[in-house]
């Protein structure tokens, strides 16, 4: 083996793994006058007979690249390429999740989004979505004016430690509540349903109240609802909210039963990606969703404008 090959961490053990390989391009000269170098990023499919074969990353079909091991300058295994759904930005993922609030009224503010609902009190439906630069010099002032005009305390959904987080915090905005950060999670619908294939679910009737692209699942016992959840479908994503089980009915698998029904409903409409949002300190819910294959996409928090100071006038 050449001294070059000895210098990197590649070898037969990386076959089947994603790697990056820097190699000499024979017959070409680099900008400094020395040998030209190029990188290949992809999956190693062979390491034998003096060559390494890599199938490059990227959409579409790619011809394998055969690299003489003696031409390798450096290289190493790299993490698997994130799935398409995981490469969606937090702002885009949040916009997709607006399907869960069918009466939501929105107004673009550059790349931010002003949100309000005439019926829902949830923060997700009554706050500015600010998880990317707005692109507007007066975005902050317009946020304050918009919610002041509605008679509401301005609230912003931001990524922790982001530039947007700093922008609002520097103006005296504080945490809207003592809740932990909210975790936005994703998984594949097919993978989630496969995870349920070997699970024995409780024998209980689930009523689905379908309203087009929104559905409510309910499990009743003794005349009252003991488990419920809501799902919405849009653009091949299905989202869930309000997955709740009454305290006296917990531990029987009713939460999984509701999720199973809602996942099936989404799959029937062609959904390939599932999402939900849960507080970061809700350990039982996080455990439930982890069992279905949900993984964290991003975390965010809510900041609220400072309360107006009292004038002190009686």
Helices and strands as residue ranges (DSSP letters): H 3-7, G 12-14, E 18-29, E 35-48, E 51-56, E 65-68, G 69-71, E 72-77, G 85-87, H 90-96, G 97-100, E 104-109, E 112-117, G 123-125, E 128-129, H 139-149, E 155-158, H 163-169, E 174-175, E 182-188, H 189-195, E 206-210, E 214-221, E 224-234, E 237-245, G 247-249, H 254-268, E 273-279, H 283-291, E 295-304
